[in-house]
Amino acid sequence: PGGKGPRVDKKKLLMELSKELRKAKRRIMTWAIVGARVPLVKVTDNTTGQHQVCCDISMESELSQHKSKLLRCYVSIDGRLRDLLALVKAWAKARNINDATSHTLNSFAYTLIVIQFLQTRSPPVLPCLHAPTLSHGGAERALPPASANVGGVEIKYHGCDSESGSDVSFLSGYGSANKSTVQELLVCFFRFIADEVNLCKECVSVRDGRVKTADKTVFKHKHSAVMCVEDPFDPTDNVARSVTESSAKRLLCEFQRAAQVSSETGDIEALCRQFVSSREAQQQKREAAKANAPP
């Protein structure tokens, strides 16, 4: 009693979970990534037909739970965030730039960039929940004390002191002065990542509520940062740490393409056209030529 239980082999359990999920009577694909800093299982469920359901499963990640609560706070303030995130993630997936294992940006990084974008509109759609004080509806609230400490990282934001850890009802309607539709915000978002901010020289900081000059020396990772997206709780953690010089060039090209397509046509289907690599394109040409060749 009072002692710690047996040590859990998270990697082994995740491998077993991956195997069991593949046995399910559903069209499920799994990929166990146990060598990552945070071991996880990537799951893709194709049972629903043309719409895939994708998720990542990890274990005993207390900090990730607090991050989820923080994101719920932001989503509850303005529903446009949820819709804009869905569109941005659909675009990133279609263009094959949403996977840290391929040295692009992960889903969390895109989420933080979208929140930063909405924080910096005029008038703003979202506040900075880490601000020392927040004013709305004639009332002013001070930042509450930290609700937890995870490995030396303080969990402190507006809403962290509520029972659920994600109640910011006092900020309801915060972004009502900004009348932009989701479609208008999407066009502006792509202009934001293509022209307004340079992720290779600047740092997205939801924690500070602004894009700031990147100080790549503060990050705790062994390799030098190429793109910078600061973790909202741990400013020494670069959420975009997987991006390389080569993949950054590809990302910047995709940002420019998205800005051009969205501003010129607003065609979501064209925006989210499936990316085909040069190798795949050559293979398709060979297969088409073979199919059309005379017997």
Helices and strands as residue ranges (DSSP letters): H 10-23, E 28-33, E 40-45, E 53-58, H 62-77, H 80-94, G 100-102, H 107-119, E 133-136, E 139-142, E 148-150, E 153-155, G 169-171, H 182-191, I 192-196, E 202-205, E 210-213, G 216-218, E 228-229, H 245-264, H 268-271, H 278-292
